């Protein structure tokens, strides 16, 4: 059965419901073991206590199962390609922010990369970085398997499902998206399939997991750019990697090649506008253009 889809743009871009989407989620918080839905009202509404935002209720904050799925004009299934998975920040709605304010579709389209795009909805318009199902072991593997099927529908060729299921992955997180990104990468079951991870002013915690991922993925690139509030976490991860004899650059790399690791401060920039006005205009386009081997 073809999934319900809502068209968003002239490029092949849709909002699809995913059974494996991060939300809804009725499990536990991995760092504490406590139930994620820890609040129940007298009338039966269930909610989660966010450390920064207070109590948010399952409906509407943690019930959106949609994923932005896109293929740029000119995408060619016969050429080497990659799947870009984008992890949005706090207080975000896919249509309003990822598509509207951050122009993610245009940034992918304007790049030279032969890339598919996935951007799942996390907590809706909330001060919350929860990963939902992506906190669970192997969950991200299931998500990527479902994504291969959906992308084959978008491409309109069932045989392409096998190609999409084998494409390398590039993980890009902005702001609070660091939490689901690093859990997907370390617990998700995708192994060495990710060829790169980018934190766009996004490394705000889970330092142990970032150190472990970079150490264990020596053929992947890692780039973290940051403003002052994220400096402490970035410096901690960088210093711990260098103590393990992993070379870390502190300037923008010319290319994002296997094994490249860079932590680059970008002082004075506006965090709220970072997705479109960072060290360059449209940083996602800049990033994808510097990953060799996937030209559209």
C-alpha positions as CSV (number, residue, x, y, z in Angstrom):
1,X,0.0,0.0,0.0
2,X,1.4,3.4,-0.9
3,X,1.7,5.6,2.2
4,X,-0.3,8.8,2.6
5,X,1.8,11.7,1.5
6,X,1.6,15.5,1.6
7,X,3.5,17.3,-1.1
8,X,5.8,20.1,0.0
9,X,7.7,21.3,-3.1
10,X,8.4,20.8,-6.8
11,X,11.3,18.6,-5.9
12,X,10.2,15.1,-4.8
13,X,9.5,16.1,-1.2
14,X,6.8,14.7,1.1
15,X,5.8,14.3,4.7
16,X,5.3,10.6,5.3
17,X,4.0,8.8,8.5
18,X,6.6,6.3,9.7
19,X,5.9,3.4,12.0
20,X,9.5,3.6,13.1
21,X,9.4,7.4,13.7
22,X,10.9,8.7,17.0
23,X,7.4,9.5,18.3
24,X,5.1,8.5,19.8
25,X,7.2,6.8,22.4
26,X,6.2,5.0,25.6
27,X,9.6,3.7,26.8
28,X,12.1,4.8,29.3
29,X,14.8,7.5,29.5
30,X,18.2,5.7,29.0
31,X,20.2,7.9,31.4
32,X,17.8,7.4,34.3
33,X,15.6,4.4,33.5
34,X,12.5,6.4,34.4
35,X,9.4,6.3,32.2
36,X,9.4,8.9,29.5
37,X,5.7,9.6,30.0
38,X,6.0,10.4,33.7
39,X,2.8,12.5,34.2
40,X,-0.8,11.5,34.0
41,X,-3.7,13.9,34.6
42,X,-6.9,12.9,36.3
43,X,-8.6,12.8,32.9
44,X,-6.0,10.4,31.6
45,X,-3.7,12.7,29.6
46,X,-0.1,11.5,29.6
47,X,2.9,13.8,29.5
48,X,6.7,14.1,29.9
49,X,8.6,16.5,32.2
50,X,11.2,18.2,30.1
51,X,14.1,19.6,32.2
52,X,13.9,22.9,30.3
53,X,10.3,23.2,29.2
54,X,8.3,21.7,32.0
55,X,5.5,19.3,31.3
56,X,4.5,18.6,27.7
57,X,1.7,16.3,26.8
58,X,1.8,13.4,24.5
59,X,-0.8,15.0,22.3
60,X,0.3,17.2,20.6
61,X,4.0,17.3,21.5
62,X,5.0,13.6,21.3
63,X,2.5,12.2,18.8
64,X,3.8,13.4,15.3
65,X,5.1,10.4,13.4
66,X,5.9,12.2,10.2
67,X,9.2,12.3,8.4
68,X,10.3,14.8,5.7
69,X,11.4,12.6,2.8
70,X,13.0,14.3,-0.3
71,X,14.9,13.6,-3.5
72,X,16.3,16.7,-5.2
73,X,15.7,17.4,-8.9
74,X,18.4,15.6,-10.8
75,X,18.8,12.8,-8.4
76,X,20.1,9.7,-10.2
77,X,19.7,6.3,-8.6
78,X,22.3,4.9,-10.9
79,X,25.0,7.2,-9.5
80,X,26.7,6.8,-6.1
81,X,24.5,8.5,-3.6
82,X,24.1,9.1,0.1
83,X,21.2,9.5,2.6
84,X,21.4,12.7,4.7
85,X,19.5,12.4,8.0
86,X,18.8,15.7,9.6
87,X,18.1,16.0,13.3
88,X,16.3,19.3,14.1
89,X,16.6,21.5,17.2
90,X,14.2,22.5,19.9
91,X,11.0,24.4,19.3
92,X,10.7,23.1,15.8
93,X,7.9,22.1,13.5
94,X,9.0,20.5,10.2
95,X,6.9,22.6,7.9
96,X,7.3,25.9,9.7
97,X,11.0,25.6,10.6
98,X,12.9,22.9,8.7
99,X,11.2,23.7,5.4
100,X,10.2,27.3,5.9
101,X,12.8,29.0,8.1
102,X,15.8,26.8,7.6
103,X,15.3,26.2,3.9
104,X,16.6,22.7,4.2
105,X,15.0,21.5,1.0
106,X,16.7,24.3,-1.0
107,X,20.0,23.7,0.7
108,X,20.0,20.1,-0.4
109,X,18.7,20.9,-3.9
110,X,21.4,23.6,-4.3
111,X,24.2,21.3,-3.4
112,X,26.0,19.1,-5.9
113,X,25.4,15.9,-3.9
114,X,23.4,13.0,-5.2
115,X,21.6,12.8,-1.9
116,X,18.3,11.7,-0.4
117,X,17.0,13.6,2.6
118,X,15.3,12.3,5.8
119,X,14.2,14.7,8.6
120,X,12.1,13.1,11.3
121,X,9.9,15.2,13.6
122,X,11.0,15.0,17.2
123,X,9.2,16.9,20.0
124,X,6.8,19.4,18.4
125,X,7.6,23.0,19.1
126,X,9.1,22.2,22.5
127,X,12.2,22.9,24.6
128,X,13.0,19.2,24.5
129,X,15.8,17.2,22.9
130,X,14.4,13.8,23.6
131,X,15.2,11.0,21.1
132,X,12.1,8.9,21.6
133,X,12.4,5.5,19.9
134,X,16.0,6.4,18.8
135,X,17.0,5.9,22.4
136,X,16.3,2.2,21.9
137,X,18.9,-0.3,20.6
138,X,18.5,-1.1,16.9
139,X,15.6,1.3,16.4
140,X,17.5,3.5,13.9
141,X,18.2,0.5,11.8
142,X,14.5,-0.2,11.6
143,X,13.9,3.5,10.7
144,X,16.4,3.3,7.9
145,X,14.9,0.1,6.6
146,X,11.5,1.8,6.5
147,X,13.1,4.8,4.8
148,X,14.5,2.6,2.0
149,X,10.9,1.5,1.3
150,X,9.5,5.0,1.3
151,X,12.3,6.4,-0.8
152,X,11.6,3.7,-3.4
153,X,8.0,4.9,-3.5
154,X,9.1,8.5,-3.9
155,X,11.5,7.4,-6.7
156,X,8.6,5.3,-8.1
157,X,10.7,2.1,-8.6
158,X,10.3,-0.8,-6.1
159,X,13.6,-2.2,-7.3
160,X,15.4,0.9,-5.9
161,X,14.6,-0.1,-2.4
162,X,17.7,-2.4,-2.3
163,X,19.9,0.5,-3.5
164,X,18.5,2.9,-0.9
165,X,19.0,0.3,1.8
166,X,22.7,0.2,1.1
167,X,23.4,3.9,0.7
168,X,25.9,5.4,3.1
169,X,24.5,7.8,5.7
170,X,25.5,11.3,6.6
171,X,24.1,12.5,10.0
172,X,23.6,16.3,10.4
173,X,22.3,17.7,13.7
174,X,21.4,21.3,14.7
175,X,21.2,22.5,18.3
176,X,19.2,20.0,20.4
177,X,19.3,17.4,17.6
178,X,22.6,16.2,19.1
179,X,20.9,13.8,21.5
180,X,18.9,11.7,19.0
181,X,21.7,11.9,16.5
182,X,24.3,10.4,18.8
183,X,22.0,7.8,20.1
184,X,21.0,6.8,16.6
185,X,24.7,6.6,15.7
186,X,25.8,4.6,18.7
187,X,22.8,2.4,19.6
188,X,20.9,2.4,16.4
189,X,22.4,-0.7,14.8
190,X,23.7,0.9,11.6
191,X,27.3,0.0,12.3
192,X,29.8,1.6,9.9
193,X,27.2,2.7,7.4
194,X,27.4,6.4,8.5
195,X,30.3,8.0,6.6
196,X,30.1,11.3,8.4
197,X,28.5,13.3,11.3
198,X,28.1,17.0,11.4
199,X,27.1,19.0,14.5
200,X,25.9,22.5,13.6
201,X,26.2,24.4,16.9
202,X,24.9,21.2,18.4
203,X,27.3,19.5,20.7
204,X,25.8,20.2,24.1
205,X,26.2,16.9,25.9
206,X,26.7,13.1,25.7
207,X,30.4,13.7,25.4
208,X,31.3,10.1,26.2
209,X,29.2,8.9,23.2
210,X,30.8,11.4,20.8
211,X,34.3,10.3,21.9
212,X,33.4,6.7,21.4
213,X,31.7,7.2,18.0
214,X,34.7,9.1,16.5
215,X,37.2,6.6,18.0
216,X,35.2,3.7,16.5
217,X,34.5,5.2,13.1
218,X,38.0,6.0,11.8
219,X,36.8,6.0,8.2
220,X,34.1,8.6,8.8
221,X,34.5,12.3,9.0
222,X,33.3,14.4,12.0
223,X,32.8,18.1,11.9
224,X,31.5,20.2,14.8
225,X,31.1,23.9,14.5
226,X,30.0,25.9,17.5
227,X,29.3,29.2,19.2
228,X,30.3,30.1,22.8
229,X,27.6,28.2,24.7
230,X,28.8,24.9,23.2
231,X,32.5,25.6,23.7
232,X,32.9,23.5,26.8
233,X,31.5,20.3,25.4
234,X,33.4,20.7,22.1
235,X,36.7,21.3,23.9
236,X,36.1,18.3,26.2
237,X,35.5,16.0,23.3
238,X,38.4,17.4,21.3
239,X,40.9,17.1,24.1
240,X,39.8,13.5,24.9
241,X,40.2,12.5,21.3
242,X,43.6,14.0,21.1
243,X,44.6,12.2,24.3
244,X,43.7,9.0,22.2
245,X,46.1,10.2,19.5
246,X,43.2,11.2,17.1
247,X,44.2,14.3,15.2
248,X,41.6,17.1,15.4
249,X,41.7,20.2,13.3
250,X,40.4,23.6,14.6
251,X,39.9,25.2,11.2
252,X,37.4,24.5,8.4
253,X,38.5,21.5,6.3
254,X,38.7,21.9,2.6
255,X,37.1,18.5,2.0
256,X,35.2,16.2,4.3
257,X,37.1,13.0,3.7
258,X,37.4,9.7,5.6
259,X,39.1,10.3,9.0
260,X,38.7,14.1,8.9
261,X,37.9,15.3,12.5
262,X,37.4,19.0,13.1
263,X,36.1,21.2,15.9
264,X,35.7,24.8,14.6
265,X,34.6,27.7,16.7
266,X,32.4,30.3,15.0
267,X,32.2,33.1,17.6
268,X,29.7,35.9,17.4
269,X,27.1,34.1,15.3
270,X,23.4,34.0,16.1
271,X,22.4,30.5,17.2
272,X,18.8,31.0,16.1
273,X,19.9,31.8,12.5
274,X,22.7,29.3,12.4
275,X,21.0,27.0,9.8
276,X,21.0,29.7,7.2
277,X,23.7,32.2,8.3
278,X,26.6,30.4,10.0
279,X,30.2,30.7,8.9
280,X,28.7,30.8,5.4
281,X,25.2,31.2,4.0
282,X,23.4,27.9,3.9
283,X,25.9,25.7,5.7
284,X,24.2,22.4,4.7
285,X,24.9,23.2,1.0
286,X,28.5,24.0,1.9
287,X,28.9,20.7,3.8
288,X,27.4,18.5,1.1
289,X,29.5,20.1,-1.6
290,X,32.7,19.1,0.4
291,X,31.9,15.4,0.5
292,X,33.7,13.9,-2.5
293,X,32.4,11.0,-4.6
294,X,28.7,11.7,-4.7
295,X,28.3,14.3,-7.4
296,X,24.8,14.5,-8.9
